[in-house]
Amino acid sequence: MTNQIKRIRVRIPKDYHQEPVISRLVSDYGLIVNITAAILGANAVGDGWFDLELQGTDAQIESALNYLQELSLQIWDETNTANW
């Protein structure tokens, strides 16, 4: 199985700031995660925006994206984001 790289942008609401959302992509789904950009307000009072590179098999990436969708997080990828 060949590893793939998928770039996504995800919005993590402040309600999830105490949850290890990104960490679970590594521990539960076996992905290599590179945070390429992030915006998080002072004292983490607002939503966080993260640009992530996910590296793993197609199945691992698909499972991880399903997990993020189950949390009802907003997710964009380079195919539907202008000026990525």
C-alpha positions, 0 to 999 in steps of 0.5 A: 500500500502506498502512502498518499498525502491529502491537504485539508483545512479544518475548523475546530470550534472552541467547544473542541479545544480541550479534545485531542482532535488532531492528536487522534488522527495520529494515534487512532488512524495511524496518519502522519500529520503536518500542521502547515498553518494555524489560526487560533485566537488569543487564549483560545476563545474562538474557533481554530483553523488548521491547514493539515497535510495528512499522510497515510494510506487511502483507507487511513485518510478516509477513516480519519476524514469520516471521524472529523465529519462525525464531529461535524467539523467544517473541512475543505480540501485543495479541490474546493478551496480557491487560492490554496 
